[in-house]
Amino acid sequence: MAWYLGGIWIALIASVSGLGLIIFQTTPATASVSIKSLFFLALFVGLWSLGTLAGYRLRNKSSYSTLTAAFIYGFLSAFVIMSVILVRKII
């Protein structure tokens, strides 16, 4: 169980680091499509990891099924948030 949580923490730290590098090293006007895609991918992974850790912590049960449910809810919440962001960006 600790390996799973460690991997989720590593994904969160890596995505926040990537977001920081993208935000402070590039400007939106000069960024290429690949940099913008990488930004949204890092944002999605960060939201997913944060949602998973928050869901797992709120349930206060240390079991594999709780982590699985938190992982799914984290993914769904990140998907909904990113969908809203992308729809607002398109419209």
C-alpha atoms as one frame of an Amber mdcrd trajectory, in Angstrom:
protein
   0.000   0.000   0.000   2.829   2.402   0.819   4.298   1.865  -2.649   1.067
   3.021  -4.272   0.849   6.122  -2.122   4.521   6.859  -2.739   3.975   6.628
  -6.473   1.021   8.996  -6.277   3.111  11.479  -4.262   5.913  11.232  -6.832
   3.445  11.869  -9.664   2.088  14.904  -7.814   5.546  16.339  -7.171   6.647
  15.713 -10.766   3.537  17.338 -12.226   3.803  20.398  -9.961   7.489  20.708
 -10.860   6.653  20.460 -14.548   3.914  23.050 -14.209   6.313  25.379 -12.423
   8.917  25.012 -15.142   6.392  25.600 -17.898   4.840  28.615 -16.195   8.127
  30.331 -15.353  10.111  29.424 -18.483   7.589  30.124 -21.250   4.932  32.654
 -22.108   1.550  31.661 -23.508   1.991  33.830 -26.589   5.251  32.175 -27.641
   4.548  28.628 -26.441   4.227  25.919 -29.071   1.360  23.454 -29.231   3.507
  20.750 -27.640   4.301  22.969 -24.632   0.617  23.813 -24.211  -0.264  20.122
 -24.428   2.403  19.291 -21.856   0.990  21.989 -19.574  -2.518  20.531 -19.727
  -1.188  16.989 -19.262   0.797  18.015 -16.179  -2.248  19.855 -14.851  -4.397
  16.756 -15.361  -1.914  14.460 -13.605  -1.556  16.939 -10.756  -5.311  17.215
 -10.274  -5.690  13.435 -10.496  -2.980  12.840  -7.898  -4.289  15.534  -5.593
  -7.840  14.205  -5.896  -6.676  10.670  -5.170  -4.693  11.681  -2.101  -7.513
  13.873  -0.798 -10.105  11.142  -1.332  -7.941   8.552   0.370  -7.221  10.834
   3.307 -10.875  11.787   3.782 -11.980   8.157   4.056  -9.450   7.370   6.823
  -9.334   3.671   5.963  -6.102   1.984   5.075  -7.286  -0.586   2.578  -6.689
  -1.347  -1.062 -10.377  -0.895  -1.980 -10.391   2.592  -0.442  -7.340   3.543
  -2.478  -8.921   2.131  -5.635 -12.117   4.121  -5.078 -10.118   7.283  -4.354
  -8.073   6.689  -7.519 -11.231   6.444  -9.625 -12.846   9.475  -7.981  -9.615
  11.432  -8.422  -9.562  10.555 -12.108 -13.202  11.491 -12.601 -12.849  14.795
 -10.784  -9.705  15.677 -12.760 -11.476  14.725 -15.986 -14.469  16.938 -15.194
 -12.283  19.895 -14.198 -10.127  19.582 -17.309 -13.200  19.232 -19.514 -14.629
  22.447 -18.108 -11.301  24.240 -18.601 -10.943  23.025 -22.181 -14.560  23.816
 -23.090 -14.176  27.326 -21.688 -10.924  27.725 -23.641 -12.592  26.653 -26.884
 -15.701  28.802 -26.424
